[in-house]
Amino acid sequence: MTTIPDANNHTSAVRSANNTAGRTSLISGIVAIILGTVFFVAQTNLTFTAGYELMNAWGLASNVVLVIVSLTGLGFGIAGAVQRSKPQLAAGIGIGIAAVMLTDVLVSTVVFAVVAAIF
């Protein structure tokens, strides 16, 4: 931590503006959102152009990728949030995005399994 003297020549601790883990979490969250959108559009197109089996395989592969990216974002977000001497906004946003993406994958997988079991 660096110290900077004020007008009275007293030094005080200044928060470091570099929270690499938090920034990595935010970037992972943004990547997860972009990949989720691309995967959704691709899977929708596969529904209309390819067979059902290919759509299912694509859905499984895309969910695995989204879970890995989201867990990465969640891990880095937690690591960035526990660093008290550094800014935590990016880590908090990264944790939120990662949690939403993980919830999305879980809910879509459960709903798909229930619908597939019914029909």
C-alpha positions as CSV (number, residue, x, y, z in Angstrom):
1,M,0.0,0.0,0.0
2,T,1.3,3.5,-0.8
3,T,1.2,6.5,1.4
4,I,0.7,10.1,0.2
5,P,1.2,13.1,2.4
6,D,-1.7,15.5,2.8
7,A,-1.6,19.3,3.2
8,N,-0.4,19.0,6.8
9,N,2.3,16.5,5.8
10,H,0.5,13.6,7.4
11,T,0.6,10.4,5.6
12,S,-2.4,8.1,5.2
13,A,-3.0,4.8,3.4
14,V,-4.4,5.1,-0.1
15,R,-6.4,2.2,-1.5
16,S,-4.7,0.6,-4.4
17,A,-6.8,0.9,-7.5
18,N,-5.7,-2.5,-8.9
19,N,-7.9,-5.5,-8.1
20,T,-6.8,-8.0,-10.7
21,A,-9.0,-10.8,-9.4
22,G,-12.1,-8.5,-9.4
23,R,-11.4,-7.3,-12.9
24,T,-10.8,-10.9,-14.1
25,S,-14.2,-11.8,-12.6
26,L,-15.9,-9.0,-14.4
27,I,-14.3,-10.0,-17.7
28,S,-15.3,-13.6,-17.2
29,G,-18.9,-12.5,-16.5
30,I,-19.0,-10.4,-19.7
31,V,-17.5,-13.3,-21.7
32,A,-20.2,-15.6,-20.2
33,I,-23.0,-13.2,-21.3
34,I,-21.6,-13.0,-24.8
35,L,-21.1,-16.8,-25.1
36,G,-24.6,-17.4,-23.7
37,T,-26.1,-15.2,-26.3
38,V,-24.1,-16.7,-29.1
39,F,-24.8,-20.3,-27.9
40,F,-28.6,-19.5,-27.7
41,V,-28.7,-18.1,-31.2
42,A,-26.7,-21.0,-32.6
43,Q,-28.9,-23.6,-30.8
44,T,-32.0,-21.9,-32.0
45,N,-30.7,-22.1,-35.6
46,L,-29.7,-25.7,-35.0
47,T,-33.3,-26.5,-34.0
48,F,-34.5,-25.4,-37.4
49,T,-31.7,-26.6,-39.6
50,A,-30.3,-29.8,-38.0
51,G,-31.6,-32.7,-36.1
52,Y,-32.7,-33.0,-32.6
53,E,-29.6,-35.0,-31.6
54,L,-27.2,-32.4,-32.8
55,M,-29.2,-29.7,-30.9
56,N,-29.0,-31.7,-27.7
57,A,-25.2,-32.3,-28.1
58,W,-24.7,-28.5,-28.8
59,G,-26.8,-27.7,-25.7
60,L,-24.7,-29.9,-23.5
61,A,-21.4,-28.6,-24.8
62,S,-22.5,-25.0,-24.5
63,N,-23.8,-25.6,-20.9
64,V,-20.4,-27.1,-20.0
65,V,-18.5,-24.1,-21.4
66,L,-20.9,-21.7,-19.6
67,V,-20.5,-23.4,-16.3
68,I,-16.7,-23.4,-16.6
69,V,-16.6,-19.7,-17.5
70,S,-19.1,-18.8,-14.8
71,L,-17.3,-20.8,-12.1
72,T,-14.1,-19.0,-13.1
73,G,-15.8,-15.7,-12.7
74,L,-17.3,-16.7,-9.4
75,G,-14.0,-17.9,-8.1
76,F,-12.1,-14.8,-9.1
77,G,-14.9,-12.6,-7.9
78,I,-14.8,-14.1,-4.4
79,A,-11.0,-13.8,-4.4
80,G,-11.3,-10.1,-5.4
81,A,-14.1,-9.4,-2.9
82,V,-12.0,-10.6,0.1
83,Q,-9.2,-8.2,-0.7
84,R,-10.3,-5.4,1.7
85,S,-7.6,-3.0,0.7
86,K,-8.7,-2.9,-2.9
87,P,-11.8,-1.7,-4.8
88,Q,-14.5,-4.4,-4.9
89,L,-17.0,-3.1,-7.4
90,A,-15.8,-5.1,-10.3
91,A,-15.6,-8.2,-8.1
92,G,-19.2,-7.7,-6.9
93,I,-20.5,-7.2,-10.5
94,G,-18.5,-10.3,-11.6
95,I,-20.0,-12.4,-8.8
96,G,-23.5,-11.3,-9.7
97,I,-23.1,-12.0,-13.4
98,A,-21.5,-15.4,-12.7
99,A,-24.3,-16.3,-10.2
100,V,-27.0,-15.4,-12.7
101,M,-25.3,-17.4,-15.5
102,L,-25.0,-20.4,-13.3
103,T,-28.6,-20.1,-12.3
104,D,-29.6,-19.8,-16.0
105,V,-27.7,-23.0,-16.9
106,L,-29.2,-24.9,-13.9
107,V,-32.8,-23.7,-14.6
108,S,-32.6,-24.3,-18.3
109,T,-31.1,-27.8,-17.8
110,V,-33.8,-28.8,-15.2
111,V,-36.6,-27.3,-17.3
112,F,-35.4,-29.1,-20.4
113,A,-35.1,-32.4,-18.5
114,V,-38.6,-32.1,-17.0
115,V,-40.1,-31.2,-20.4
116,A,-38.2,-34.1,-22.1
117,A,-39.5,-36.5,-19.4
118,I,-43.1,-35.3,-19.9
119,F,-43.1,-35.4,-23.7
